[in-house]
Amino acid sequence: MAETFLYDTHYTEGLEGSTVIQAGGFNGDTALYYAQRGAHVYSFEAEEQLYRLALENTALNPAIQPRITFENYALGKDGYTYLQRVERGPRAPAKRIRSLSLSTILREFRIASHTPLDVKGAEFEILDDPALALFEKVRIEYSPYLLGRRDLGPDTLIHRLRALGYRDIRVFKHNHMRYHLENHGTLLAVK
């Protein structure tokens, strides 16, 4: 929460009246941050426990709760994915969860393009979605080490975003943890 509310690493300008799509809703802190600044937020969290926690945290903020729509979906490719249920141990059966592409989210939720996009956890899956080109601002927290993919990193994201017309791209650390920027960081891209 410190990186959201104290370090202010998210979009800070032009949120009033805008719509933000957020993948990786975690405990709802970032959705609350955006809503507090006047945006309507569509937040997607695949982990059921975190999704429920996000709903609880949102309910504690009744003044901005109507500006947040949470869904227990994964963002990536259309279809289904299977998530390990961490709370039940490593041998617990995986849970089947719906996964939506950016294109489907825009269509199903009737969201106009040119909204900010905030992605964590599906950063490499969305690169081939044609809807990625429709956003004016994209904020991506990337962690290829969590995927066990040493072949991916910020250069992969930068190359694809430049091909889609994003010109102003900045890579930065968003917390105090000791990670090399190849393994973990935040990328902000603006057209």
MIVO-640502 format. One line per field, with one value per residue (C-alpha): residue number from 1; y, x, z. Coordinates in nm, 4 decimals. Layout:
num: NUM | ... .
py: Y | ... .
px: X | ... .
pz: Z | ... .
This chain:
num: 1 | 2 | 3 | 4 | 5 | 6 | 7 | 8 | 9 | 10 | 11 | 12 | 13 | 14 | 15 | 16 | 17 | 18 | 19 | 20 | 21 | 22 | 23 | 24 | 25 | 26 | 27 | 28 | 29 | 30 | 31 | 32 | 33 | 34 | 35 | 36 | 37 | 38 | 39 | 40 | 41 | 42 | 43 | 44 | 45 | 46 | 47 | 48 | 49 | 50 | 51 | 52 | 53 | 54 | 55 | 56 | 57 | 58 | 59 | 60 | 61 | 62 | 63 | 64 | 65 | 66 | 67 | 68 | 69 | 70 | 71 | 72 | 73 | 74 | 75 | 76 | 77 | 78 | 79 | 80 | 81 | 82 | 83 | 84 | 85 | 86 | 87 | 88 | 89 | 90 | 91 | 92 | 93 | 94 | 95 | 96 | 97 | 98 | 99 | 100 | 101 | 102 | 103 | 104 | 105 | 106 | 107 | 108 | 109 | 110 | 111 | 112 | 113 | 114 | 115 | 116 | 117 | 118 | 119 | 120 | 121 | 122 | 123 | 124 | 125 | 126 | 127 | 128 | 129 | 130 | 131 | 132 | 133 | 134 | 135 | 136 | 137 | 138 | 139 | 140 | 141 | 142 | 143 | 144 | 145 | 146 | 147 | 148 | 149 | 150 | 151 | 152 | 153 | 154 | 155 | 156 | 157 | 158 | 159 | 160 | 161 | 162 | 163 | 164 | 165 | 166 | 167 | 168 | 169 | 170 | 171 | 172 | 173 | 174 | 175 | 176 | 177 | 178 | 179 | 180 | 181 | 182 | 183 | 184 | 185 | 186 | 187 | 188 | 189 | 190 | 191 .
py: 0.0000 | 0.2321 | 0.2306 | 0.3265 | 0.5911 | 0.7137 | 0.6787 | 0.7735 | 0.5476 | 0.5315 | 0.7759 | 1.1031 | 1.3423 | 1.3480 | 1.0802 | 1.2853 | 1.1435 | 0.8859 | 0.5080 | 0.2867 | -0.0827 | -0.2572 | -0.6142 | -0.7668 | -0.5917 | -0.7489 | -0.6218 | -0.3263 | -0.0581 | 0.0661 | 0.0644 | 0.2745 | 0.5085 | 0.5638 | 0.5999 | 0.8476 | 1.0605 | 1.0559 | 0.7614 | 0.4720 | 0.1549 | -0.1888 | -0.4102 | -0.7791 | -1.0144 | -1.3869 | -1.5033 | -1.5571 | -1.4704 | -1.1431 | -1.0669 | -1.1048 | -0.8906 | -0.6223 | -0.6260 | -0.5901 | -0.3008 | -0.1284 | -0.1651 | 0.0233 | 0.3238 | 0.3805 | 0.7269 | 0.5875 | 0.2284 | 0.2990 | 0.3984 | 0.0540 | -0.2610 | -0.5716 | -0.8998 | -1.2355 | -1.2902 | -1.3195 | -1.0869 | -1.2409 | -1.4515 | -1.5439 | -1.8762 | -2.0295 | -2.0673 | -2.2730 | -2.1105 | -2.2964 | -2.2408 | -2.1252 | -2.1124 | -2.4871 | -2.5998 | -2.7059 | -3.0274 | -2.8646 | -2.8853 | -2.5782 | -2.3620 | -2.2959 | -1.9234 | -1.7240 | -1.5311 | -1.2317 | -1.0521 | -0.6729 | -0.6780 | -0.8765 | -0.6516 | -0.3410 | -0.5078 | -0.6831 | -0.3919 | -0.1327 | 0.0645 | 0.3334 | 0.3111 | 0.5747 | 0.4942 | 0.4282 | 0.0640 | -0.0704 | -0.4273 | -0.6544 | -1.0276 | -1.0501 | -0.8150 | -1.0535 | -1.2174 | -0.8914 | -0.7971 | -0.9579 | -0.8258 | -0.5654 | -0.3670 | -0.2753 | -0.0164 | 0.1648 | 0.2940 | 0.6371 | 0.5359 | 0.1958 | 0.1243 | -0.2210 | -0.3706 | -0.6533 | -0.9528 | -1.2109 | -1.3915 | -1.4933 | -1.6674 | -1.8365 | -1.6613 | -1.5192 | -1.4480 | -1.1792 | -0.8391 | -0.4698 | -0.4757 | -0.7171 | -0.4792 | -0.1666 | -0.3185 | -0.4164 | -0.0890 | 0.1144 | -0.0948 | 0.0024 | 0.3745 | 0.4442 | 0.6999 | 0.8218 | 0.5111 | 0.5211 | 0.2272 | 0.2775 | 0.1111 | 0.1557 | 0.0294 | -0.0088 | -0.3801 | -0.4925 | -0.6100 | -0.5444 | -0.3657 | -0.6672 | -0.8749 | -0.6379 | -0.2821 | -0.0551 | 0.0697 | 0.3723 | 0.4232 | 0.7194 | 0.7831 .
px: 0.0000 | 0.2925 | 0.3797 | 0.0214 | -0.0632 | 0.2737 | 0.5063 | 0.2276 | 0.3597 | 0.0299 | -0.1343 | -0.1859 | -0.3198 | -0.6401 | -0.8281 | -1.1387 | -1.4216 | -1.2006 | -1.2271 | -0.9351 | -0.8980 | -0.6871 | -0.5611 | -0.4273 | -0.6613 | -0.4871 | -0.6557 | -0.8286 | -0.5804 | -0.5047 | -0.8711 | -0.9459 | -0.6600 | -0.7982 | -1.1579 | -1.0506 | -0.9104 | -1.2397 | -1.2031 | -1.4412 | -1.2346 | -1.2891 | -1.0602 | -0.9945 | -0.8470 | -0.8160 | -0.7268 | -1.0551 | -0.9219 | -0.7736 | -1.0910 | -1.2993 | -1.0539 | -1.0787 | -1.4586 | -1.4299 | -1.1846 | -1.4044 | -1.7078 | -1.5147 | -1.5121 | -1.8815 | -1.8266 | -1.6229 | -1.7499 | -1.9949 | -1.6997 | -1.5378 | -1.6413 | -1.4543 | -1.4652 | -1.3145 | -1.1568 | -0.8050 | -0.6851 | -0.4949 | -0.6456 | -1.0129 | -1.1027 | -1.0207 | -0.7101 | -0.6355 | -0.5012 | -0.3402 | -0.5378 | -0.2525 | -0.4614 | -0.5269 | -0.1689 | 0.0471 | -0.1495 | -0.4906 | -0.6671 | -0.6373 | -0.9451 | -1.0859 | -1.1272 | -1.2514 | -0.9874 | -1.0674 | -0.8661 | -0.8490 | -1.0657 | -1.3361 | -1.3241 | -1.3757 | -1.6670 | -1.8420 | -1.8187 | -1.8817 | -1.5713 | -1.4581 | -1.1017 | -0.8435 | -0.8717 | -0.5692 | -0.4669 | -0.2897 | -0.1602 | 0.0135 | 0.0356 | -0.0735 | 0.1853 | 0.3281 | -0.0033 | -0.1608 | 0.1167 | -0.0535 | -0.4024 | -0.4944 | -0.6864 | -0.3561 | -0.3073 | -0.6279 | -0.5040 | -0.3496 | -0.1617 | -0.0403 | 0.1142 | 0.2677 | 0.4231 | 0.6348 | 0.7879 | 0.9191 | 1.1041 | 0.7650 | 0.6926 | 1.0313 | 1.0998 | 1.4497 | 1.3884 | 1.1311 | 1.1883 | 1.1282 | 1.2900 | 1.0194 | 0.7496 | 0.9204 | 0.9706 | 0.6038 | 0.4708 | 0.6868 | 0.5477 | 0.1973 | 0.2763 | 0.3742 | 0.6545 | 0.7055 | 0.8159 | 0.9678 | 1.0940 | 1.1363 | 1.1481 | 0.8275 | 0.9342 | 1.2394 | 1.2946 | 1.6291 | 1.5454 | 1.7288 | 1.5050 | 1.5328 | 1.3457 | 1.0919 | 0.9808 | 0.7182 | 0.6852 | 0.4743 | 0.3973 | 0.2098 | 0.1153 .
pz: 0.0000 | 0.0566 | -0.3138 | -0.3956 | -0.1375 | -0.0076 | -0.3075 | -0.5513 | -0.8273 | -1.0180 | -1.2565 | -1.0766 | -1.3390 | -1.5380 | -1.3458 | -1.2667 | -1.4786 | -1.6504 | -1.6593 | -1.5565 | -1.6321 | -1.3719 | -1.3916 | -1.0726 | -0.8298 | -0.5272 | -0.2080 | -0.3731 | -0.2704 | -0.6206 | -0.7233 | -0.4151 | -0.5094 | -0.8601 | -0.7385 | -0.4707 | -0.7532 | -0.9446 | -1.1837 | -1.2367 | -1.2012 | -1.3519 | -1.1469 | -1.2165 | -0.9574 | -1.0263 | -0.6738 | -0.4911 | -0.1442 | -0.2688 | -0.4638 | -0.1460 | 0.0502 | -0.2192 | -0.1879 | 0.1912 | 0.1614 | -0.0926 | 0.1350 | 0.4041 | 0.1688 | 0.0895 | -0.0601 | -0.3497 | -0.3615 | -0.6491 | -0.8709 | -0.8443 | -1.0293 | -0.9142 | -1.1036 | -1.0074 | -1.3512 | -1.4840 | -1.7577 | -2.0447 | -2.3188 | -2.3589 | -2.2026 | -1.8682 | -1.6594 | -1.3522 | -1.0379 | -0.7524 | -0.4333 | -0.2128 | 0.1038 | 0.0790 | 0.0341 | -0.2607 | -0.3259 | -0.3380 | -0.6725 | -0.8913 | -0.9339 | -1.2804 | -1.3390 | -1.6365 | -1.8268 | -2.0475 | -2.3117 | -2.3208 | -2.6332 | -2.4538 | -2.1470 | -2.3612 | -2.5406 | -2.2480 | -2.0069 | -2.2810 | -2.1959 | -2.4365 | -2.5523 | -2.4632 | -2.0934 | -1.8721 | -1.8330 | -1.5232 | -1.5483 | -1.3008 | -1.3540 | -1.7181 | -1.8608 | -2.1193 | -2.2130 | -2.3298 | -2.5727 | -2.8722 | -2.7975 | -3.0627 | -2.7986 | -2.6326 | -2.9084 | -2.8053 | -2.4713 | -2.4252 | -2.1081 | -1.9993 | -1.6603 | -1.6276 | -1.3185 | -1.4561 | -1.2791 | -1.5284 | -1.2493 | -1.1053 | -1.4348 | -1.4405 | -1.7724 | -1.7985 | -2.1683 | -2.0850 | -1.9335 | -1.9816 | -2.3280 | -2.4464 | -2.3253 | -2.4605 | -2.8058 | -2.8355 | -2.6964 | -2.9376 | -3.2240 | -3.1070 | -3.1153 | -2.7562 | -2.7608 | -2.4051 | -2.2126 | -1.8657 | -1.6570 | -1.2838 | -0.9445 | -0.7517 | -0.4092 | -0.1874 | -0.2556 | -0.3974 | -0.7450 | -1.0669 | -1.3171 | -1.5480 | -1.2883 | -1.1390 | -1.1953 | -1.3414 | -1.6950 | -1.7867 | -2.1556 | -2.3057 | -2.6687 .
